[in-house]
Each structure stands twice: as structure tokens, then as C-alpha cells.
């Protein structure tokens, strides 16, 4: 990305109209304001980015950090010591909103004692009109509010805030463009998320995502390929392709292509070692995709396939558009084609109207699908979704009792499934030094399981053959082979 030098910049120049050139202009402008404040304070400015929610939010936060770095902020600080705090919010569950309000409340005195400090809010929660109204009324000390569709305008909005000294609010009801060619500060040097699409068209009855992330928009395959090629040149060995429903990738393009076709293109990128993706919707998972996964050694043998419920009746109320039977048939087809596949899933307990019989159907799916792991959730009523107004809301005590039974079943099966790799040699991508033991390093298998084995930080980012000596339930101990 070509940077603009603030000191040589014509202060009366008009910003470019096209993106991302326009944002580069405002990054330089904001950098000038940061320099001025540094002179007043006699030190560099610092920033803290806190992420709530999914991997797409995590990817957005990397962009925020990259832009902040280009503006001159030093990122990675705690909220208490930072000059600028930004919360990248999630709104999938009601308690996610409550967490943000709680954190904002704790920053009120922080801001009052140091008026130069700033607070920014962005992400899914900001797309809710009631949230923005509450912030305008009760949290007037917030400086910057923007949503999911215009995150690329972060630098422009920061420049606005510096110039006006007033709260800046910029929420778009829908997205009409995709702007990706902006700086990012990656968490890992050797692996990276890559957005391939945005939004969702599924409208599951319990989910707020289509309302806050908008309708599906796919990136052009050439832009995705170019980004991954640049990442590989920069030392990335593994990419995670991100979308609310990657299986429907490409349908909105002028020249539609399938997700499987995109994977074939990415497979051909030289130097790329591993390809992951999430999330897959069962209703759109094609035979073509199964075949590509079977044929490509680069695609990790891991598939996250949310079931949500094992009851066809509840699935219909959820608007999931598949049945228990069709889901299990799909699992069987995947396992037949890729016997060493690791399957993980999401399950909601206590959806409105769920009976004990419905719950038993869910347990039956867990026993038949035999997941490596499952993310299990208590149903959370989400205002603004069709499910929130359904009658027969399940009592909390019933939900929790079912949840505990489900968790026990999932964990028992997971231990059995994960143990089958004991004694084998597998390739591990080393991610970090173990938090529990500095003489150990931690890496991830292609099937997403963690492995701890003796080593030093010089091996971080390397792909290493490791013998899995002992299964510890949900992770392995091993030794370099």
C-alpha cells in the first residue's frame, strides 16, 4: 500500500473519491493530528483494540490495528493505559451487548480524568438502532461510532473526530462496496484469515447476523487470490477463508463461481501449505466441495458443520432448511469420501418449543455424527429475530439441565474420537510457546487439535512432523519425529 507523507501533504488538497486511495489520504491526515497530540503530551500515543465475537470480527480488528499503526498509535496496550480504546462489538447474544455497556461504564472516569483520551465503538452491535440511540443518550463521552459496512472508513472518521471535537456517528443501513486493500496488523505472521464474502441470506429465526451484517456479497476470486499470494510472500503458510456461509460463495458475482472452484484456484497458489474455511451451512454443502476436499492435500481435514438441533421439527422452526435425516446423510457422505475428516459443530439447547423428545433427537445426532468437538449454547432470546416472539420459551432450569447432559455426551465422544490418533506422526503448525510450560511449544494439527511438545520459540511458524504420544482428551502431548 502506497503511503502518503503527512509533512509533504498539501493541507488544502481534496481527498480522492475512489477507495482505498481516499482512506490512505485520511490515514495521513489523522497521522498529522496524532503527531500534534504527541507534541502536547511529550510521548507517543497508544491504543487498545478489544474484540468481541467471531473470527470475522477478529479479522476486522486486525484492520483497525493496522490503520491505527499507520496513524502513529502504538497498539497492544491495555484499556487502562491506552489513549484510544476501541471495542469491536458482537451482538449475537444479548449478554454480549451488556458486556460492552459494562466496559463503557468503567471507562467514564478514565475519560473524565484524561479528556484527550478517546473511545470508539464499531461492529455488529452498532448496526442496531436502539443501541445507537442509547449510546447518544447515556454515553455521550463516546467519540466514534460506526458499523460493519463501513469499517474501511475508520481513518476518515478518526480525522473527522479530530477536526470536530464532537461525537462522530456513521452507520450504514446496507453495504454497497467492498474495500479490502488497507493495512492490517496480523496476530500471527504465519497464518491469516481472509474474507471471501460478507453478510448472510439465510435468516435463521434465532439469528441477528443478516440484519447487522447485511445480505451476501462475495469478493471477486482474483482479489482473493491476489491477497493470499501477497500473504504467502509475507511468510503465511495457512489461510482461513472466512464467511457467514462460505458454501454459498460466488452466487452474487457478475460471473458466478462456486466455492469449490475458488478452492481449486487457491490450491494452485505456490508456497501456500494449508487451507481452512468456515462456516459451512449444511444445506449448501455440495458434492463438488466434498470432492475438492478429498483431492486437495492443502485443504485441512477439518469441517465445521453446524447442526444446531437434531430435531427436524425444531430445525424447521429455526428455518435451517434441512432435516435430521438429510444432515446425517450428508455426514455419512463426507466420512465415506474423507475417512480421516474431523467434524465439529454448533448446537443450541432450549430453542422455543423444544421438548424432551426433541432434545433426545439432538443427542441421537451427536451419537451418530461423533463430533471431534461441539460448541454448545443455551438459546439466547435475541430481540429483533422471529424466534424472540415465539411462544413456549423453555424454562432456564430445563435448558441448563439439558445443556449439562449434552455436554457430558459431547465430551465422552470427543475423548474417544480424538484418541484414535495416538501413536501416529502428524504435521503440526507451531503457534506459540506453551502458556503452562516454557520448555514446551504448542501447535495445531490439520484437524484443528492442539499438540504440546518440547521445543523453543524459534520453531514458531514452522510445519513439523510430530509423534502424538499421549491423548489428553482434547489435546495431545507429543515429540518431534
CORCORRA-V757286 format. One record per run of one state. SS is the DSSP state (@ for helix, = for strand, . for the rest). FROM is the first residue (numbers start at 1). LEN is the number of residues. Records with the same first field share a line. If there is no record, write none. Layout:
SS=FROM-LEN / FROM-LEN
//
This chain:
.=1-5 / 9-12 / 42-4 / 52-3 / 72-2 / 75-9 / 90-4 / 107-1 / 114-4 / 128-1 / 139-5 / 147-4 / 165-3 / 171-20 / 196-1 / 199-10 / 214-3 / 219-2 / 234-4 / 243-3 / 249-10 / 268-6 / 279-1 / 281-1 / 285-2 / 296-3 / 300-2 / 306-2 / 309-3 / 319-5 / 338-4 / 350-6 / 370-3 / 379-7 / 390-6 / 422-3 / 434-6 / 445-5 / 455-2 / 460-3 / 472-3 / 481-1
@=6-3 / 21-21 / 55-17 / 94-13 / 108-6 / 124-4 / 129-10 / 151-14 / 209-5 / 221-13 / 246-3 / 259-9 / 282-3 / 287-9 / 312-7 / 324-14 / 356-14 / 386-4 / 396-26 / 457-3
==46-6 / 74-1 / 84-6 / 118-6 / 144-3 / 168-3 / 191-5 / 197-2 / 217-2 / 238-5 / 274-5 / 280-1 / 299-1 / 302-4 / 308-1 / 342-8 / 373-6 / 425-9 / 440-5 / 450-5 / 463-9 / 475-6
//
